[in-house]
Amino acid sequence: MITTTRIAAALALSGLSLSGFSQSAQADVLTVDKLNNLNKIHSVALSPDGNTLIYAIKTPEGSELYAQTLPAIGAMASSLQAQPPQVKQLTYSTGTESDVSFSADGKGIYFLSSRSGSQQLWYLPLAGGEAKPITQFPLDIEGYRLSADNRSLVVSFDVYPECDTLACSLDKEKQQQSVAHNAQVYDSLMVRHWDHWNDDKVRHLFVASMGKEIIKDAKDLTPQWQTDVPAKPFSGMEEVAISPDGQKVVFSAKVKAKDNAWSTNFDLFEVAIEGGAVRNLTEENKAWDSSPQFSSDGRYLAYKAMSKPGFEADKFTLQLIDLRTGERQSMAQQWDRSVEGFSFGPNGRAIYATAKDLGQTSLFEISTAFGDVRSLFSDGYVGDVQVQGQQIIFSRHALNSPKELYRINRDGAGLSQLTQVNKANLETLQLGETEQFSFTGANDEQVYGYLVKPALFDPQQRYPLAFLVHGGPQGSFGNMFHSRWNAQLWAAQGYGVVMIDFHGSVGYGQEFTNSISRDWGGKPLEDLQKGLAYVKSNYKWLDTDNGCALGASYGGYMMNWIAGNWPTGFNCLVNHAGLFDMPSFHQSTEELWFAEHEMGGPFWAKDADYKRYNPANFVENWQTPMLVIQGLKDYRVPYAQSLGAFTTLQRKGIDSRLVVYPDENHWIRNPDNLKHWYEQVFTWMAKYTQ
């Protein structure tokens, strides 16, 4: 396992600091504009020989592709110190480039681009020359997979399921636009999901043969299916796998059924690459099956599976099917962590997985033969894992560093930082120092949290408090860097930031995660209170009596709950998309499985907990000024929840403000809206903190 000290030592060899920036006498602090202008790495791909790394960098102007030559393993640190890495910009298009994959021979890359006016697949030879289009479909490609020999292309489109050609879907779309009325009719749930009302279109997988001619049509692999493959809005082509021999496609989907809104029964399905009968591979498991992936030799099919139906935060355990013998096994069952992403090692003897772990998102090696688990890297948020030969490439970001790419040996040694895409942006930027702490919380169990000092910290001064409460509720405000709820922005404003991973948070064992269900206002509130008391006793520079609490989703629920059950705890509250009235939440949200698991059934069930932990039942205690924020396209926590809280505040004469974003969903995505959001929050907090 690599510790923070070892990381700092490894990066120091490259002339880098752990946080990715050098402190300066002219240090500046982070602003929303500077945050929005940071370069963002995505679409990472490693060549078959492991010598070339491709990635996209998103800037405010667009997204372009870059190639970086990797030195031999062991030479990384010295090469960065002696000379900058060899990086070449590959594309200069006005469109967006993403979703990179290498050709089978490693001589070129495939990628999605909208440079032609619609999102299509393109090919770029790395030896030189212009990118050329591979497809010219009448519809935008939503995602793609290539067979190992590059002879078959699997793509996803949003189509009308009754159509048997892409042209038919295009014609039907035009017909729909000419209909005089705009009514939508539903006979079953879900009628809407996340930020859109469901229409007659669904996402299907199609297959086409690769050749010298531009591909203009494809065959539907799931004809007549009334369900999305892969599922919208969050799933992508990580839910689709092509066997190494190019003969089969395996995908995850939820079959259309009356109980879709209160069921988490996603299954894995198999179909021949040329189409035909579809076979359910996981019919016996009524919980969630996800993320199929073949080993490179075709012997194994691995995937993630939950075991508890109806529970979206159940533990994801790796499952392994031996395709030679048909034997199935659950891997590392005793390992009390939930797998997120994973990749097979080159010989199929190990799987490299990421999982939340004590405030980090860490990298682990799991033996496919014995199920042994070994921690390789545990500092920050690890993603984009690529395994080739003896090396592992991955991305990392942390509370004090935006996303960069790193390399480590498969034995856990030889850590090197590969990219410095924000070196110029961070050179004079002073970020707040971060610290993880722990204390005894509810049930006398250890609870973890993070603290971020003000960016320009002076130990002789006292600072006001920003108390951030994460959503989920099975989530975590761990060691990560993100545009939304970025703790460094509060540190830049002069606040000390405290974040508690209360009971129900992920990365501390499944029992800890399970403990919040049917106890939303119990142990989590106790953890927050005890955590703040611990901070007050141990960090004298932080004025915990001069602060505001903030949260979104469940964190927003907690603001409403604090208002009625800890009414003198804070000078002000900020509630983004928080649940206010639990019975009406069940009546209007889309994923009913969530509410019914967390509260113990539908709202009319006699033994359910909708009244017990309902913030609306405690409004007689409300007295704390509150800023309420809501996106109108939020169908997870519909706007009536925020309107109910604001109406209550106004009717009771409590200082309050409602900010509404008509085009935003549960999150604030638009950079201009994000800037406005932070301005509203900081102005509100400044009004109530010294």
Legacy VTK file of the C-alpha trace (Angstrom):
# vtk DataFile Version 3.0
C-alpha trace
ASCII
DATASET POLYDATA
POINTS 690 float
0.000 0.000 0.000
1.400 3.424 -0.956
1.168 6.049 1.759
0.973 9.817 1.427
4.631 10.080 2.449
5.682 7.730 -0.341
3.560 9.655 -2.842
5.198 12.932 -1.873
8.646 11.357 -2.165
7.885 9.897 -5.585
6.565 13.187 -6.933
9.434 15.165 -5.452
11.769 13.220 -7.745
9.853 14.782 -10.621
10.043 18.298 -9.218
6.381 18.134 -8.239
4.543 18.584 -4.956
1.851 16.269 -3.660
-0.840 18.890 -4.178
0.243 19.554 -7.751
1.193 23.199 -7.188
4.129 25.167 -5.809
3.523 27.737 -3.113
4.565 31.261 -3.972
5.004 34.588 -2.209
2.473 35.954 -4.684
0.008 33.134 -3.971
-3.560 33.649 -5.095
-6.678 31.758 -4.015
-9.170 29.679 -5.975
-12.194 31.384 -7.526
-15.140 29.937 -9.434
-13.776 31.379 -12.676
-10.413 29.728 -12.043
-12.150 26.469 -11.179
-14.199 26.585 -14.391
-11.046 27.314 -16.403
-9.075 24.325 -15.130
-8.152 21.752 -17.784
-10.060 18.509 -17.334
-8.659 15.135 -18.432
-11.029 12.497 -19.821
-11.225 9.681 -22.393
-7.990 7.952 -21.380
-6.624 5.094 -23.541
-3.369 3.114 -23.435
-1.829 1.586 -26.563
-1.598 -2.223 -26.901
2.193 -2.071 -26.438
1.873 0.214 -23.412
4.120 2.904 -24.896
1.596 5.581 -25.867
-1.052 7.246 -23.765
-3.984 9.089 -25.346
-6.237 11.429 -23.427
-8.589 14.318 -24.069
-8.343 17.675 -22.357
-11.523 19.681 -21.946
-11.138 23.447 -21.761
-13.760 26.209 -21.864
-13.139 26.337 -25.630
-13.685 22.636 -26.368
-12.096 19.211 -26.043
-9.024 17.992 -27.948
-6.984 14.780 -28.018
-3.327 14.441 -27.016
-0.734 11.664 -27.328
2.009 11.176 -24.754
4.962 8.844 -25.181
5.708 6.883 -22.024
9.305 6.150 -21.021
10.283 2.710 -19.851
9.112 1.623 -16.412
11.537 2.887 -13.800
12.711 5.815 -15.919
9.677 7.986 -15.309
10.840 10.125 -12.403
14.268 10.892 -13.836
12.847 11.678 -17.278
10.342 14.205 -15.922
13.072 15.885 -13.929
15.422 16.088 -16.894
12.906 17.082 -19.569
9.155 17.544 -19.936
7.123 14.576 -21.194
6.691 14.149 -24.948
3.128 15.332 -25.568
1.614 15.973 -28.981
-1.755 17.540 -29.700
-3.619 15.313 -32.175
-6.831 17.185 -32.982
-7.711 20.824 -33.633
-11.411 20.521 -34.335
-14.198 22.896 -33.364
-16.221 19.881 -32.249
-15.884 17.743 -29.130
-13.593 14.711 -29.221
-14.109 11.877 -26.723
-14.358 8.103 -26.120
-10.961 7.051 -27.438
-9.953 3.467 -28.228
-6.860 2.128 -29.971
-6.998 0.164 -33.185
-6.047 -3.503 -32.920
-2.626 -2.867 -34.482
-1.967 0.164 -32.271
-1.272 2.376 -35.290
-4.313 4.607 -34.892
-7.153 5.613 -32.641
-10.918 5.650 -32.951
-12.916 8.370 -31.250
-16.302 10.054 -31.223
-16.550 13.561 -32.635
-19.288 16.023 -33.525
-17.071 17.825 -36.043
-19.343 16.783 -38.940
-22.462 18.197 -37.283
-23.548 14.962 -35.588
-21.692 12.597 -33.268
-19.969 9.934 -35.379
-16.988 7.573 -35.156
-13.672 8.762 -36.607
-10.227 7.223 -37.128
-6.883 9.011 -36.824
-3.562 7.390 -37.878
-0.890 8.220 -35.297
1.920 8.277 -37.875
0.381 11.371 -39.455
-2.497 12.420 -41.648
-6.018 13.692 -41.153
-8.805 12.033 -39.225
-11.367 10.332 -41.417
-14.982 9.428 -40.696
-15.799 5.765 -40.108
-19.552 6.237 -39.802
-22.190 8.462 -41.306
-25.310 7.335 -39.496
-28.492 9.401 -39.679
-28.533 9.518 -35.852
-26.020 10.562 -33.212
-23.938 7.729 -31.791
-24.463 7.591 -28.018
-21.594 5.140 -27.441
-19.595 2.391 -29.141
-17.542 -0.767 -28.673
-15.137 -2.365 -31.152
-14.397 -6.076 -31.347
-10.801 -7.042 -30.543
-10.027 -7.564 -34.257
-11.799 -4.322 -35.245
-14.075 -6.209 -37.637
-17.307 -5.448 -35.793
-18.677 -2.203 -34.417
-21.386 -2.110 -31.750
-23.054 1.260 -31.294
-25.988 2.618 -29.308
-28.719 4.892 -30.630
-31.942 6.374 -29.291
-34.611 4.881 -31.553
-38.283 3.997 -31.785
-38.424 0.295 -30.849
-41.075 -0.541 -33.451
-38.716 0.606 -36.241
-36.465 -1.943 -37.911
-34.095 0.616 -39.497
-32.375 3.812 -38.441
-34.080 5.645 -41.287
-37.454 4.615 -39.885
-36.610 6.199 -36.521
-35.474 9.366 -38.244
-38.712 9.553 -40.239
-40.821 8.882 -37.159
-39.058 11.662 -35.283
-39.974 14.088 -38.073
-43.569 12.866 -37.962
-43.734 13.443 -34.211
-42.625 17.039 -34.683
-45.539 17.677 -37.049
-48.226 16.435 -34.633
-50.527 19.276 -33.579
-50.714 18.416 -29.869
-47.842 17.895 -27.445
-49.528 15.578 -24.951
-47.684 12.589 -23.519
-49.642 9.531 -22.382
-48.496 6.933 -19.823
-49.936 3.648 -18.619
-47.142 2.707 -16.192
-44.199 4.090 -14.257
-41.587 5.487 -14.820
-43.064 8.529 -16.523
-39.916 10.560 -16.019
-36.329 9.937 -14.941
-33.683 12.260 -13.534
-34.232 15.317 -15.766
-36.455 14.224 -18.650
-39.977 12.959 -19.248
-39.846 9.568 -20.906
-41.025 9.487 -24.515
-41.528 6.677 -27.011
-37.835 6.325 -27.821
-35.470 3.878 -26.150
-31.740 3.228 -26.439
-30.787 0.118 -28.436
-27.571 -1.612 -29.425
-26.778 -1.974 -33.133
-24.003 -3.825 -34.945
-22.194 -3.116 -38.208
-19.215 -4.625 -40.034
-16.078 -2.541 -40.339
-14.572 -2.170 -43.804
-13.173 0.320 -46.259
-16.502 2.046 -46.900
-18.114 4.563 -44.567
-20.747 2.803 -42.450
-24.224 4.272 -42.899
-26.516 1.601 -41.477
-26.505 -1.036 -38.749
-28.568 -3.943 -37.440
-30.569 -3.747 -34.213
-29.347 -6.330 -31.673
-32.356 -5.769 -29.408
-35.282 -5.306 -31.841
-38.686 -4.569 -30.310
-37.209 -4.196 -26.813
-39.154 -1.582 -24.866
-36.215 -0.813 -22.583
-32.953 1.110 -22.733
-29.737 -0.750 -23.567
-27.657 0.466 -21.841
-29.880 2.130 -19.250
-30.287 5.911 -19.307
-29.368 8.392 -17.969
-26.225 7.231 -16.144
-25.091 4.003 -17.785
-22.830 3.965 -20.811
-20.855 1.448 -22.822
-19.171 0.173 -19.665
-22.355 -1.943 -19.521
-21.493 -3.592 -22.878
-18.755 -6.138 -23.647
-17.767 -8.015 -26.808
-16.146 -11.434 -26.399
-12.466 -11.566 -27.502
-13.364 -13.833 -30.438
-15.876 -11.230 -31.608
-18.793 -13.675 -31.573
-20.918 -12.502 -28.612
-22.145 -9.301 -27.007
-23.034 -9.138 -23.315
-24.906 -6.172 -21.896
-26.746 -5.022 -18.791
-30.392 -3.955 -18.923
-33.624 -3.879 -16.975
-36.471 -5.598 -18.820
-39.570 -3.438 -19.210
-42.040 -4.358 -16.463
-44.743 -2.831 -14.270
-42.404 -2.781 -11.282
-39.524 -0.909 -12.982
-39.925 2.114 -10.703
-39.526 0.064 -7.520
-37.188 -2.696 -8.740
-33.390 -2.713 -9.048
-33.364 -5.951 -11.048
-30.842 -5.220 -13.784
-29.626 -8.393 -15.523
-26.849 -9.393 -17.915
-27.916 -10.580 -21.359
-26.013 -12.331 -24.140
-26.662 -12.143 -27.882
-24.679 -13.294 -30.915
-22.781 -10.503 -32.674
-24.931 -10.995 -35.776
-28.129 -10.820 -33.706
-30.725 -13.418 -32.799
-32.074 -14.824 -29.554
-31.170 -12.962 -26.364
-30.269 -15.028 -23.285
-30.515 -13.842 -19.670
-27.282 -14.809 -17.875
-28.286 -13.667 -14.372
-31.991 -14.442 -14.159
-31.693 -16.017 -10.710
-30.403 -12.821 -9.096
-33.255 -10.352 -8.513
-30.846 -7.606 -7.449
-28.510 -5.462 -9.576
-26.070 -7.053 -12.078
-23.722 -4.709 -13.898
-20.517 -4.006 -15.849
-19.684 -7.194 -17.808
-16.084 -7.626 -18.893
-14.218 -10.491 -20.601
-10.669 -11.527 -19.822
-8.371 -11.063 -22.818
-8.103 -14.827 -23.410
-11.893 -15.199 -23.380
-11.927 -17.679 -20.523
-13.658 -15.507 -17.926
-16.595 -13.147 -17.808
-16.511 -10.878 -14.767
-19.237 -8.546 -13.573
-20.519 -6.773 -10.465
-23.581 -7.964 -8.569
-25.611 -6.885 -5.580
-27.556 -9.404 -3.513
-30.347 -7.342 -1.935
-33.247 -6.508 -4.298
-34.520 -2.957 -4.145
-31.384 -1.525 -2.490
-29.286 0.693 -4.755
-26.435 1.056 -2.225
-25.947 -2.642 -1.534
-22.412 -3.996 -1.787
-21.247 -4.670 -5.352
-19.278 -7.946 -5.291
-17.238 -9.223 -8.238
-18.660 -12.338 -9.893
-16.616 -14.588 -12.162
-17.954 -17.040 -14.746
-15.482 -19.593 -16.099
-16.679 -19.872 -19.703
-14.847 -23.186 -20.178
-16.469 -24.997 -17.258
-19.546 -22.866 -16.616
-18.538 -22.517 -12.959
-19.608 -19.318 -11.214
-18.062 -17.824 -8.115
-18.294 -14.701 -6.002
-14.842 -13.239 -5.573
-13.486 -11.882 -2.287
-16.830 -12.248 -0.528
-15.306 -11.441 2.859
-13.799 -8.192 1.571
-16.099 -5.537 2.991
-15.881 -3.009 0.185
-18.144 -2.309 -2.799
-16.442 -2.540 -6.199
-16.784 0.452 -8.519
-14.638 0.118 -11.657
-12.440 -2.858 -12.567
-10.116 -4.179 -15.259
-8.596 -7.587 -15.922
-4.846 -7.988 -15.756
-3.160 -9.134 -18.974
-3.146 -12.853 -18.085
-6.531 -12.992 -16.361
-4.946 -13.982 -13.053
-5.849 -10.719 -11.367
-8.479 -8.023 -11.526
-7.640 -4.422 -10.671
-10.577 -2.716 -8.989
-11.408 0.617 -7.416
-13.528 0.948 -4.281
-14.329 3.547 -1.641
-12.101 2.978 1.386
-11.924 5.162 4.515
-12.443 8.449 2.689
-10.415 7.468 -0.396
-11.316 5.796 -3.684
-8.515 3.272 -3.763
-6.939 0.799 -6.186
-6.866 -2.907 -5.312
-5.607 -6.134 -6.870
-7.899 -9.179 -6.573
-6.639 -12.671 -7.387
-9.029 -14.531 -9.692
-7.738 -17.869 -8.392
-7.969 -17.294 -4.651
-9.884 -14.053 -4.157
-7.045 -12.455 -2.184
-7.236 -8.658 -2.060
-4.202 -6.386 -1.957
-4.238 -2.590 -1.674
-1.995 -0.916 -4.267
-2.766 2.788 -3.924
-4.917 4.673 -1.428
-4.631 8.435 -1.524
-7.274 10.464 -3.334
-9.837 9.422 -5.914
-8.614 6.800 -8.408
-10.304 6.204 -11.788
-9.682 5.568 -15.517
-7.675 2.420 -14.726
-5.738 0.955 -17.672
-3.631 -2.196 -17.275
-0.955 -3.202 -19.774
1.985 -5.499 -19.127
3.549 -4.672 -15.770
2.106 -1.178 -15.527
-1.165 0.391 -14.406
-2.207 3.826 -15.609
-4.837 5.674 -13.595
-6.207 9.118 -12.896
-6.155 10.689 -9.468
-7.615 13.800 -7.918
-7.777 14.850 -4.295
-8.989 17.678 -2.064
-5.791 19.577 -2.888
-5.278 18.565 -6.518
-7.351 18.429 -9.734
-7.300 15.321 -11.907
-3.962 14.131 -13.302
-2.672 10.827 -14.691
-0.286 8.525 -12.857
1.521 5.243 -13.393
2.344 2.486 -10.937
3.805 -0.999 -11.296
1.481 -3.939 -10.805
3.390 -4.812 -7.633
2.438 -1.432 -6.166
5.869 0.172 -6.528
7.246 2.828 -8.869
4.607 5.561 -8.588
5.074 8.344 -11.171
2.982 11.339 -12.150
2.529 11.419 -15.933
0.695 14.680 -16.608
0.704 18.260 -15.388
-2.189 19.663 -17.405
-2.927 22.376 -14.844
0.624 23.359 -13.930
0.245 26.912 -15.261
-3.196 27.338 -13.700
-2.012 26.240 -10.258
1.489 27.687 -10.174
0.639 30.679 -7.956
-2.537 29.264 -6.460
-2.658 28.663 -2.714
-5.024 25.876 -1.698
-6.083 25.091 1.840
-4.245 22.354 3.721
-6.327 19.226 4.232
-6.461 16.780 7.110
-8.438 13.622 7.814
-9.582 13.022 11.379
-11.715 10.517 13.257
-13.790 10.497 16.431
-16.217 8.325 18.354
-19.675 8.736 16.861
-23.047 7.032 17.222
-23.009 3.507 18.689
-19.496 4.345 19.984
-18.169 3.559 16.495
-15.291 5.299 14.744
-16.432 7.968 12.288
-14.150 9.802 9.851
-14.157 13.331 8.519
-12.071 15.842 6.587
-11.013 19.347 7.487
-9.714 21.986 5.073
-7.945 25.037 6.462
-8.552 28.500 4.987
-6.328 28.999 1.964
-4.347 31.882 3.483
-4.295 30.375 6.948
-2.846 32.342 9.854
-2.556 30.287 13.068
-3.026 33.471 15.112
-6.494 34.052 13.677
-9.875 32.411 14.235
-12.001 31.497 11.241
-15.706 30.913 10.601
-17.061 27.439 9.819
-18.470 25.927 6.619
-20.041 22.599 7.663
-20.668 20.568 4.489
-23.040 17.576 4.619
-22.915 15.110 1.725
-25.859 13.633 -0.159
-26.721 10.082 -1.113
-27.277 9.493 1.720
-24.991 6.534 0.922
-22.249 8.827 -0.334
-19.048 10.449 0.904
-17.351 13.837 1.020
-14.025 12.083 0.650
-10.609 13.029 -0.672
-11.627 14.329 -4.096
-11.660 17.479 -6.255
-14.850 18.424 -8.103
-16.505 21.462 -9.655
-19.595 21.060 -7.466
-19.230 21.414 -3.703
-15.515 22.049 -3.995
-14.264 22.517 -0.433
-11.332 24.638 -1.628
-13.698 27.393 -2.742
-14.943 27.819 0.831
-11.324 27.712 2.027
-10.548 30.490 -0.454
-13.355 32.552 1.107
-11.680 32.261 4.502
-13.747 29.439 5.989
-12.520 26.371 7.768
-14.337 23.480 6.067
-15.546 20.415 7.973
-17.060 17.339 6.301
-18.242 14.291 8.253
-18.777 10.833 6.735
-21.651 9.975 9.063
-23.293 6.554 9.510
-24.606 5.569 6.079
-21.541 6.781 4.196
-19.731 4.436 1.819
-16.214 3.049 2.183
-16.432 1.971 5.815
-18.015 -1.457 5.451
-21.484 -2.475 4.326
-22.937 -2.594 7.835
-21.945 1.040 8.320
-23.578 1.939 4.998
-26.744 -0.013 5.816
-27.107 1.664 9.199
-28.761 4.827 7.868
-31.730 3.073 6.272
-34.889 3.786 8.310
-32.780 6.010 10.576
-32.269 9.157 8.484
-32.527 11.578 11.373
-30.961 9.377 14.055
-27.339 8.236 13.928
-26.327 10.670 11.146
-27.397 13.700 13.195
-25.626 12.314 16.252
-22.446 11.871 14.181
-22.637 15.439 12.899
-23.093 16.794 16.419
-20.291 14.695 17.904
-18.013 15.455 14.957
-18.500 19.191 15.373
-17.866 18.876 19.117
-14.619 17.010 18.376
-13.505 19.735 15.971
-14.356 22.439 18.507
-12.174 20.738 21.123
-9.215 20.000 18.864
-8.963 22.914 16.398
-9.020 26.122 18.403
-8.472 28.293 15.340
-11.914 27.287 14.045
-14.855 29.230 15.494
-17.540 26.538 15.415
-20.052 28.958 16.992
-19.725 31.205 13.956
-20.686 29.100 10.977
-23.238 27.786 8.531
-24.215 24.262 7.510
-24.791 23.324 3.877
-25.963 20.273 1.973
-27.655 18.956 -1.166
-30.153 16.139 -1.687
-29.901 14.112 1.540
-27.570 16.890 2.721
-30.423 19.303 1.973
-32.770 16.993 3.877
-30.356 17.249 6.797
-30.557 21.061 6.636
-34.341 20.789 7.012
-33.857 18.213 9.782
-31.275 20.380 11.571
-33.673 23.326 11.379
-36.173 21.392 13.488
-33.894 19.201 15.613
-30.699 21.260 16.112
-32.143 24.752 15.692
-29.345 26.628 17.524
-26.472 24.763 15.915
-25.634 27.220 13.113
-26.005 30.851 12.136
-27.462 29.918 8.744
-28.330 26.953 6.540
-28.013 26.312 2.796
-30.428 23.707 1.429
-29.955 22.576 -2.177
-32.693 20.211 -3.432
-33.398 18.941 0.048
-36.268 16.634 0.981
-38.829 18.495 3.108
-41.961 16.339 3.256
-41.282 12.615 3.072
-44.780 11.308 2.090
-45.028 13.717 -0.852
-41.455 12.883 -1.839
-42.477 9.242 -2.326
-45.485 10.389 -4.345
-43.428 12.458 -6.800
-39.915 11.029 -7.112
-39.131 8.609 -9.963
-36.943 5.872 -8.458
-39.423 4.519 -5.918
-37.067 1.723 -4.912
-34.969 4.325 -3.106
-37.721 5.814 -0.968
-39.291 2.431 -0.237
-36.051 0.856 0.906
-34.951 3.834 2.980
-38.330 4.404 4.649
-39.510 0.779 4.865
-42.146 0.637 2.123
-44.552 2.944 0.268
-45.860 5.993 2.123
-49.145 4.269 3.050
-47.439 1.286 4.721
-48.364 1.179 8.412
-44.846 0.452 9.653
-42.977 2.821 7.288
-40.925 5.722 8.654
-42.191 8.641 6.558
-43.612 10.434 9.622
-40.859 9.571 12.094
-38.092 11.351 10.210
-40.167 13.894 8.305
-38.691 17.427 8.561
-42.140 18.928 7.887
-43.304 17.546 11.237
-40.792 19.677 13.173
-41.263 23.113 11.620
-42.519 24.541 14.926
-38.830 24.549 15.977
-37.524 26.291 12.859
-35.690 29.580 13.483
-32.440 29.453 11.472
-32.148 31.591 8.301
-32.048 29.349 5.233
-31.069 29.697 1.584
-33.080 27.249 -0.548
-31.860 26.305 -4.055
-33.559 24.124 -6.690
-33.261 23.040 -10.316
-36.648 22.797 -11.997
-35.617 19.769 -14.068
-34.827 17.858 -10.902
-37.183 14.872 -10.894
-35.219 13.017 -8.202
-36.172 15.609 -5.585
-38.924 17.581 -7.363
-39.143 21.338 -6.859
-42.216 21.159 -4.586
-39.881 19.956 -1.798
-37.857 23.178 -1.939
-40.969 25.277 -2.454
-42.516 23.688 0.637
-39.470 24.541 2.750
-39.339 28.117 1.441
-43.080 28.629 1.938
-42.719 27.442 5.537
-39.793 29.767 6.180
-41.595 32.751 4.710
-44.858 32.019 6.523
-42.998 31.763 9.841
-41.124 35.026 9.195
-37.678 33.428 9.069
-35.135 35.177 6.853
-34.893 33.072 3.693
-34.225 33.157 -0.020
-35.263 30.843 -2.872
-33.009 30.503 -5.930
-34.393 28.544 -8.886
-32.541 27.314 -12.003
-35.117 26.456 -14.706
-32.725 24.405 -16.870
-30.789 22.520 -14.180
-31.512 19.090 -12.733
-30.411 17.671 -9.369
-26.963 19.142 -10.079
-25.772 22.526 -11.330
-23.904 21.781 -14.565
-23.834 25.019 -16.559
-20.608 26.926 -15.691
-22.385 30.299 -15.601
-25.092 28.901 -13.344
-22.427 27.291 -11.176
-20.739 30.660 -10.737
-24.065 32.230 -9.798
-24.770 29.348 -7.383
-21.509 29.881 -5.513
-22.079 33.652 -5.443
-25.498 33.170 -3.872
-24.116 30.737 -1.298
-21.121 32.882 -0.328
-23.242 36.037 -0.083
-25.735 34.261 2.168
-23.021 32.892 4.426
-21.208 36.232 4.653
-24.430 37.795 5.900
-24.487 35.476 8.925
-20.812 34.848 9.750
-18.286 37.271 11.225
LINES 1 691
690 0 1 2 3 4 5 6 7 8 9 10 11 12 13 14 15 16 17 18 19 20 21 22 23 24 25 26 27 28 29 30 31 32 33 34 35 36 37 38 39 40 41 42 43 44 45 46 47 48 49 50 51 52 53 54 55 56 57 58 59 60 61 62 63 64 65 66 67 68 69 70 71 72 73 74 75 76 77 78 79 80 81 82 83 84 85 86 87 88 89 90 91 92 93 94 95 96 97 98 99 100 101 102 103 104 105 106 107 108 109 110 111 112 113 114 115 116 117 118 119 120 121 122 123 124 125 126 127 128 129 130 131 132 133 134 135 136 137 138 139 140 141 142 143 144 145 146 147 148 149 150 151 152 153 154 155 156 157 158 159 160 161 162 163 164 165 166 167 168 169 170 171 172 173 174 175 176 177 178 179 180 181 182 183 184 185 186 187 188 189 190 191 192 193 194 195 196 197 198 199 200 201 202 203 204 205 206 207 208 209 210 211 212 213 214 215 216 217 218 219 220 221 222 223 224 225 226 227 228 229 230 231 232 233 234 235 236 237 238 239 240 241 242 243 244 245 246 247 248 249 250 251 252 253 254 255 256 257 258 259 260 261 262 263 264 265 266 267 268 269 270 271 272 273 274 275 276 277 278 279 280 281 282 283 284 285 286 287 288 289 290 291 292 293 294 295 296 297 298 299 300 301 302 303 304 305 306 307 308 309 310 311 312 313 314 315 316 317 318 319 320 321 322 323 324 325 326 327 328 329 330 331 332 333 334 335 336 337 338 339 340 341 342 343 344 345 346 347 348 349 350 351 352 353 354 355 356 357 358 359 360 361 362 363 364 365 366 367 368 369 370 371 372 373 374 375 376 377 378 379 380 381 382 383 384 385 386 387 388 389 390 391 392 393 394 395 396 397 398 399 400 401 402 403 404 405 406 407 408 409 410 411 412 413 414 415 416 417 418 419 420 421 422 423 424 425 426 427 428 429 430 431 432 433 434 435 436 437 438 439 440 441 442 443 444 445 446 447 448 449 450 451 452 453 454 455 456 457 458 459 460 461 462 463 464 465 466 467 468 469 470 471 472 473 474 475 476 477 478 479 480 481 482 483 484 485 486 487 488 489 490 491 492 493 494 495 496 497 498 499 500 501 502 503 504 505 506 507 508 509 510 511 512 513 514 515 516 517 518 519 520 521 522 523 524 525 526 527 528 529 530 531 532 533 534 535 536 537 538 539 540 541 542 543 544 545 546 547 548 549 550 551 552 553 554 555 556 557 558 559 560 561 562 563 564 565 566 567 568 569 570 571 572 573 574 575 576 577 578 579 580 581 582 583 584 585 586 587 588 589 590 591 592 593 594 595 596 597 598 599 600 601 602 603 604 605 606 607 608 609 610 611 612 613 614 615 616 617 618 619 620 621 622 623 624 625 626 627 628 629 630 631 632 633 634 635 636 637 638 639 640 641 642 643 644 645 646 647 648 649 650 651 652 653 654 655 656 657 658 659 660 661 662 663 664 665 666 667 668 669 670 671 672 673 674 675 676 677 678 679 680 681 682 683 684 685 686 687 688 689
